[in-house]
């Protein structure tokens, strides 16, 4: 029987953290909300007290248990505007609004500039760097600490936090001359979109004058143009997905790194934006969640300038309001698949600022676009950092269900003012927020609490091995019938969105690691028909801290119909007590290929130039060539060569009988730590009858003469 092997080619959402002893149902952590209050002219409001505010969480009033106001004290009455315009609803109890905060009264701040090189054109890059340099010239003198990063396919540090003006200016100058690059640069995206637009008008000339596009008439030439257009659309959407994911990873990394920095942290992102990619909704959630927990506000500045051609240097840049953003609680599993020609057109002409603008507004920052006054925008970011009110409350809802809690802050004095603040948070247990996205937390809680019942149980095979970084990882293969996958049919194609969670727990059942992957299956009718008759395999891996005993479980969810599969928990005991040398799991594979392992440094089964594929079932044909792989650790080094030594033999056990088996070849190479050796051995199965067997690897430390053994079961068909 043929098995479909699918590796979800998406970026992991988490990394390993120590086990948490926090139960699921305990008091929700304290929630901190920074609030910036401005009038219609953008002036910050002063003189507010705790009683001036009210806070609701999911429309339930919350008690403000702690309150702090900006540390700004006016020196004279003329520093404030108390006009009728600033009195909400004509109320005589006006809010004091500072006309301008003296520079010597502003608190020093930590501000990060992030240049999105994959989503900015050369002229815009120059404008962004010019504005940043102008700000550095004056801001460093006021005591601010500034750091500079840039992101293309990965995150790069230009300058760490410093108030060294010359160092900052030199880094900005160097960055301004960089050539924008990435998965697909802004310029290339614009050219691709223009070509798509031209093809669309050629196919539907009626749209040139504003008429709605009519269905095609089946003309062969038109059909060819549609194929060309769909090819460009697919390329553009896929590239947007990868580019968006790279930017989101960079933003989340900054938020996680800034958790321990005191006060409000401001990150200014210079980007022209990118088209919405529905497949990265979970990553967007994770960015917002990490930022709100760390007190990081993202500010997005489009450096492409005013689209009207008018200069805006004399005017305050217009910003998006905190409550005008889409709901950040986007559904990480609800992507609509199988777009038709009109769906494509709507997607590709959507607002390029929607995703980054959503993140900015949801974290209490703002989006600035259509302005040439980038310096004024940065100065407004600085003003935010010194003129916010802080509200603290203990939520009344005390269940960690991973769901989004919507926050609403209002002024008791009434309207007439704009409030910006974080839009909410996800109810994730402390410690788990680093391990998973909110979408992953919601799915895990739904299964743990019993509110969602699994529809089937995938078969699971797992192996605990040494990772490329010298730690450990679990390689996993899950298998399920293709007819359990719910596809959505659109015209001649079939599609299904797939989510895979790999969960590792320690001996006490506590979560120690979780890995998330998201992807799509897209098949034509012939492929779909065959797929439903075969076995569907999902492969992945997740990091763990040590060789301690753990259990591993796979959760598979499909976006169409909410079908969920949960495997049994597979025990892995990598540490055989006090025995040394210590052995990882024995990996059996009938498929080994040449590979460039530098492409994915996290894959534990990619060994320099060879990649082993872990089958979901340890069932092999007699004609298969079987490869066994494991690592021996805690080996003593030879005093003269300083190299570890190892002797390896193998036994084959069938029933109660055990006999030595000679490998066709055995190779041992230095492992990823100084005291380890990786062992690869190849076996021919043609002499074996069908049945169940156990392969035992016997290893002996050649220096200390200490012995250990590892076993793995398999079936010959």
N, C-alpha and C positions, 0 to 999 in steps of 0.2 A: 504493500500500500504506500502510495506516495504521501509525503508529509510536506505541507506548506510551511516554510520557515520564514518568519517575518521578524526583522530586527527594527524596532521603532527608532528612527533616526532623529530623535529629539533630545534636547539637552536636559540632564537631570535637574530636578528642582531643589535638591537638598544635599546635605552631607551628613556624616555620622556625628552624633553627639553622645556624651555619656548618658547612661540610663537614668531616667527620672523616676522618683518614687512618689510622684504626685498622682493621687487617684483622679478619676474622671470627674466626679461630682464633688467639687469643693467650691469655696468662695472665689468668684471671678476676681482677677487682679484689679487694683486701683486703676482708674482711667484718668489720664491727664489730657486736658484739651487746652491748647493755646488759641486765643481768640483775638483777632485784629478787627477793630471797629473803625470805620471811616465814614465821613459824610459824603454827600453827592459829588463833592469836588476832590475827593481822595484824601482829605486831611484826617489824621488819626484823632480819635476821641480820647480825652483824658478825664480824670475825675470820677470814673465809675467805681462802684463798690460791689461787693458780693451780691447785695440785694438788687443790683441793677440787672442781673442775669437770671435766666432760667434755663435748665438743661433737661431735655427729654431723650430717653433711649428707647427706640421703637415705640415712640409716643407715650411712654410711661415717665412721669416726672421723677427726677433724681435729686437727691440732696447734695448740695455743694458743701463738701467737708473742709475744703481748703481753697484759699483764694490769694492771688498776688497780682499787683498792678505794676505797670511799667515804672521803673525808677527814675521818673522825670519830674522835676519840681519847677514850676514856672517862677520866674523872677519878677516879672511885671505883668500887669493886667493886659498890656497890649500884645502879649505873646499869644492871646487867645481870641478866637472869633466867637462871639455870642449873638450872631445875627438871628433874625426870625427864621431865616432859611434853615438854620441848623437846629431849630427847636422842633423835635418830632411831633407831627400832627398839631403844630401850633401850641403845644404844651409849654407853660411858663417855666417848667423845670428843665431848662436846656442842658445839654451835655457840653462841657467845655472841650473845645477843639483847638489844639495848638496850631498856630499858623506856620510855625517853623521851629523845629527842635534845635537848639544850639548844639554845635558839634561837640563842645566840651562836656555836654551832659549825656552823650550817647555812650552806651556800654560797649567795650571791645567785643568783637564777634569772630566766629569761625565760619568762613565762607569758602565754598569749593566751586571752582569753575570746571565744567565738564564740556569738552568740545566733541560733538557727535560727527566725526569725520565721514562716516558712511552716509550721512544725511544732510550734507551741507555743500554748497558749491564754493568754488575758489573765491569769488568776489564776496560772498557772505562770510567766509572764513576770515578774510581780511577785515571786514567790518566788525566782526565779533572780537577779534584780537585787538583792534584799535580801541574799542570801548573798554575792554578789560584792562588794557595798558593805562588808559586815562584814569580808570578807577583806582588802579594800584598806585598811581602817582600821588593821590590824595588820601586814599583809605589807609594805607600802611602807616602814615603819620598819625592817624587817629587810634592806632593800637590794634587794628584788626589783624587776625591771622588768616592767611589765604593759602589754599592749595590748588593745584591745577592738574587735571587728568584729561586724557583724550581716549576715545573709543572708536575702533573700526571693527575688526573681527574679534577683538579682545580689548580688555581695559589696560591702559598704560598710564603710569605716573610720570608727570613732567616735573612737578615740584611738590614736596610734602608741605604740610602747614609751616609757614614761616612769615616773618615780617621783614625779611630781607628784600628791600625794594629792587635792588639791582638784579638779584637772582630771579625774582619773579618776572621782571621786564625782559630779561634775556631769554627765559623759557617761552614767554609769549611771542617774542620776535621769532624764535626758532619754529614755534608751532604755526605761525602765520604763513610760513613758506612751505608747509607740508602740502602734498597733493592729496586731496580727499580721496579716500579709498574705503573698501569694505566689500561685503557680499555683492552689493550692487549700489554704486554711488548715486547721489541725487541726480547728477547730470545724466547718467545712463538711464535712470528711471524715467526722467522727463522725456528723453528721446524715445524710449519704448512706448510710453503713454501716447506721445504724439503720433507714432506710427499706428497704434491701435485706433486712435481717433480717426486718422485718415482712412484706414481700412473700413471702419464702421460707416463713415459717410459714403465711401465708394459702394458698399453693399446696400446701404439705405440712404440714397440721395435725398429722400424726402425730409430727412432730419436736418439738412443744411438750412432749411428755412423755418425750423421750429416744429415741424409736424412729428407725430409719433412714428416710431419705426414700425414697418409692416413686416409680417413673416416672409421669409424668403420663398421664392417660387421654384426652387429646385434647380436653377440654372447651374450647369457644371462649373462655369467660371466663378460664379458667386460662391458656390460650395467650396471651391479651392481657396478663395479669399477668406471664407469663414474658418477654414482649418488653420490658415496662417494666423488669423487674428486670435483664435483660441490658443495656439501655440505660444504666442507672445503674452497672452493673458496668464496662462499657466506659469510661464517663466517669471513673470512679474510678481504674481501672487506668492509663489514659492520663495523667491528672493526676498520679498517683503517680510515673509514669515521669519526667515533666518536673520535678517537684519534687525527686525523688532526684537527677536529673542536675545540677540547680542547686546542691544541697548538695555533691555530689561535686566539682564544678568548684571550689567555694570551698575545700574541704579540700585539693585538689591544689595550688591556687594558693598557699595558705599554706605547704605543704610545700616547694614549689619555691623560694619566696622565702626560706625559712629555711635553705637549704643551707649558706650561708657563716657562719651564726651558730655560735659555738663551743658545745660541750657538748650536753647533752640539752635538747631544746625540748619544752615541754608545751603542748598546745592543749586547752582545756576547752570542750566543745560542749554547750550547754544545748539539749536537744531532746526532744520526746515521741516522736520516731521516725516512721517511715512504713512502709507496707506494701512488701514486697519487689517490686521491678520487675526481672524477668529480663532485659529489654532493656538494662540498664545495667551488666551484669556486667563488661564491659571497662573502663568508667570506674571501677568499684570497684577492680579490679586496679591501675589507674593511680594511684589515691590511695594504696593500701598501698605500692606500689613507690616512689613519690616520698617518702613519709614515712620508710620504712626507709632509703633512701639518704641522707636529710637528717638522720637521728637525731631525728625528730619523733615523739612519742607522743601519740596522740589519747585523750582521756578523755571519755566521754559521760555526762552527768548528766540523768536524767529529772526535771524540776522539778515534775511533777504531784503528787508526794507519795506517801504510803503508801496503797495501795489497800485496806488492811485497816481504815483509820480510826484506827489506833493511832499514837501519836507515837513517833518513834524517836530523839528528841533525846539520850537518855542512852546510846545504843548506837552502836558502830562500824558505819558503813554496810556492807552486804554488797556484795561486788564479784565480777565474773566472773573465773574463773581464766584464765591465759594460754593453757592448752592445751585449754580446753573449747570454744573457738570452732570453727565449721565451717572446713573447709580453705579458706584464702583463694585457692587456685589454682582459682577458679571458671572454667568454660568460657565464654568470651565468645561462642562460636558455637553453644552447645548448647541454646538456648531451645526449649522445647516449645511448639508452636503449636496452634491450633485447640482450645482448652479447651472441654469440655462443661460442663453445669450443675454437676456435682459438682466438677470441677476448679476452676471459678470460686469456688465456695463455700470450698474449701480454701485457695485463694490469698488471698482477701479476708479470711479470719479468721486469717491467719498472724501471727507475732510481729512487732509493729511495730518492735522493737528489733534484729531480726536483722542487718540490713545495717550499721547504725552500730556495733552490738556486735561484729560481725565485724571491722570496721576497727579498733576500739579494741583488741581482743585481738590482732589480727595485728601491730599496731605496738608492743606492749608496754604499752599502757594498760589501761583497764578500763571497764566499764559499771556505773553505779550507778543503781538504780531502786528503787521501793517504799520510799522513805525521806523523812522530813521534815527530816532533818539535812543540808541541802545544804552548809552551811559545813564540817562535818566531812569531807564528801567532797572539797571543794576542798583542805582541809588535808592530806588523804591524798595528793592529787596533788603537793603541794609536798614532802611527805616522800619520794615516789618520786624527785623531781628531785635530791635530795641524798644518796640512800642506795642507789645502784646500783653494781654491779660491771660492769666493761667487759672483754669478752673479744675478742681479735682473732685471726683465723686467715686463712691463704691457702688457698682451696678446692682440693681435688685435682682436681676436674672443671674442665677448661679449654676448654670449647666454649660459645660464645655461641649457644644454640639458642632463647632466649626462654622456655624451660620454667621452671617453678617449682622451686626448690631448698628442700626442707623442712629446717629447723633444729631440732635437739633438744638441749637443754642439761639435764644431770643433775648431781646432787651425788654425789661419791664416797662420802660418809658415809651415804647411804641416803635413805629416805623420811621422811615426817613434816613436810616443808616444801613450800610452794608457790612455784614459780618462774614469774615473768612475764618474757617477752622477745619480740622479734620472731619471728614464726613461720617466716620464710624470705625469699627474694628471687627475682626472676626474672633469668635469665641474659641480660641485654641488654647489648650493647657500650657502652662509655663514650661519652657524647654522644648516643646514640640514645634514652636513657630519657626525655628531654624531648620528643623528636619523636613518640613512639608509645606506645601502651598495650602491656602485656605480650601481649595477644591479637594485636595487630598484629605484634609482634616474632616471635611464634611462627609466624604464617602466612608472614611474609617469609623467615624462616630455613628453613622447610620447603621453600619453593620454590627458594631460593638453593642449598640443599644437595642438592636433587634427591630428598629423601625423600617429597615430594608432587609428583605430576605433574599439570599442568593438563589439563583435559578438553576445552577449546576455547579459541579465541582471539577475544575480543570485538574488534569494530572500534573504533577510537579516533580522535577528532579533538580537537586541543588548540590553544589560542592563548595567547601570552604578552602580557599587557596591563598597563596601569597599575592599581594597586590604589587603593581609596578613601582609604587612609592616605598615599598618595604614593609607596609602594614599588611592588612588582610582584607579579603573581599569574598563575597559569595556570588558565584556564577549560577544563574537560574535559567531553566527552560520549562515553560508551561505548555501544556498541550490540551486541545479541546476539539471536538468535532466541528467541521466547517458549517454544518447545518444549524449550529447554535448561534451563529453570528447574524444579527438582524441587519439587513441591508436596506437602504433607501434607494428606490428606483427612480431615475430621472432620464427619460428618453431611452437611450441604448446603453446606459452605464449603471453600475451599482456601486454604492459607497456606504462605508460605515466608519464612524469615529471610534477609536479604541483608546482606552485608558488602562494602564497597567501599574499597579502598586505592588512593590515587593516590600514585605514587612519582616524584620528580624526582631526577635524577642529573646531575652536572657532566660536563665533557668527559673527565675521567679515570675516570668511572664511580662516583665517590663519592656517597653519599646526601646530598642537600642539603635535602630537604623531604619530608614525608610527611603525608598527610591521611587520616583514617579516618571512615567513616560507617557507621551501623548502622540497620536498619529492617526493617519487615515488609511483605509483600504479602498482602492478604486479599481474596479474590474469591469471588463466588457462582458457581454452576455455569455460568451463561450467560456471565459475564465471563471465567471460566477457559477455556471452550471457545474464545472469540474471542481471548483473550490468546495462546494457544498457536499461533495461526495468524499472528500479527503479530510485529513487531519491538519489542523491549524496550529502552528507553533509560535510562541513568543519567547524571545531571549532577552535577558537583561542581567544586571549585576548591581550589587550594592556593597558599600564599605562597612566593615565592622572593626572594632577596636583590637580584638585579640583572638586567640584560639580557644576561648572559653566556650562551653556548650551553649548552643543557641537553637532556636527553632525558626524556620523560614516559611513564609506563607505568601502566596500570590493572589492578588485580587484583580480581576479583569472586568471592566465595565464598558459597555457599548452605548454610544449616545442615542442610538435609535431604539426607542422602546424601553430604555432603562434596564436592559438585561445585565445582570451581574453574576459573575462566577467567582467562587471562593474556594481555593484548594485546601486540602488538609495541611496541618502544620508539620513540616518535615524536620526531624531532629538532626542536628549536626554536632558531633562531639569531636572537635579537632584536637583537644588536649587529653592525652591518655594518662591522666594523673601525673605522677612524678617521673614517668618514663622519659628517657632521653636517648637518642635524639627525638624531637617532636616532629610529627608528620601532619601535613595538611591532608585534606580529602584526596582520594585517588580519583582522578578524572578519566573516564573512558570515552573515547571518541573514534568514530569511523570516518571522520572528515577532517583533514588537516590541509590547509592551503597556505601558499606563499602570500605574505601581506606586508604592507608598510604600517608597522605598529605605531609610528609617530603620529598617525592621524587621530588616534584615540588613546591617550595615555591612561585612561581610567579602565580600559578593558583588561581584566586580569588573565584572560585566556589568549591574549595576543603577546607572543613571546619573541620580541625583537623582529624576526622576519617570518614567523610562523603563527598562524591563528588556528586554534582548536575550536571546534563547534560542539557544544554540549547538547546531545540529543535529549528530547523530553522523555524518552523511554530507553532503558539500557537493554535494548533488544537488537541483535545484530544477525546478519546472514553469515553462513559459513564462508562465503566468498569475500567477506569484508576483511580489510586490514585494520586491526585494532591497535590504537595508540593509548597508552596509559601515561598520565602526567601527575606528578606530585612534587612537593618540596620537603626536604629534611632540614630541620632547624636545630639550633642549640648544639652545633657541632664544634668539637675542639679543633684548634688549628695546630698544624705541625710546627714545632719550635723553630725549625730551620727555614722552611718555605713560607710559613705563616698562612698556609692554605689548608682548608678543611679536607678531610679524607673520608670516603664512604665506600662501603661494600654493599652491593644490592643483589639479591636473588629473588626468585618468584616461585610461588606454589599455586597450583590449580586445585581447587577443592570441589568435588562433585559428590553430593550426599555426605557420607562419613569418610570418604576416601580423599586423601591429599597426596599429590605427587608434584615433584619439581617440574617446572615448565621453562624452557629456554627461549628467551626473546630473540627475534631476528637481529635486533640491535638495541643497545642501551647507550644513552648519552647523558652525562652529568655535567652541568655547567654551573658557574657561580650564580647564586640566587641574588635577590635584591637586598640582602643584608650580608655582612661579612661572615656570619656563622651559618650560612645556608647554602645548599646545593639543590638545583632543580634537576629532576630526573625525567627523561623521556625514554619510553621503551615501546617497541613495535612488535606485535604478535600476529601470526598467521592462524586463522581459526579453521582452516579446511580439514584438519584432522579431528575436529570435535564433532560429536553427535549432537543433534538437537536436545536441548535441555537447559537446566538452570545450573550456573556455576558461580564460584567465588574466586576472585583473583586476590592473592595475598602477596604483598610486597614486604620482604624481610630486609631491614637495613641495619648496618652495624657501623658505629663510629670507629673509623680505622685508628684513631689516636687513643681513645679511652676504652675501646672494646665494649661499648655499651650498645644494646640492641633494642629495636622497636619493630613493630609491624603494623601495617594498615591493610584494610580489606575493602573490597567493593564487589557487589553482586551484579551479574548480567545473565542474559538469556541468549542462547544460540537458536535461531529458528531454522 
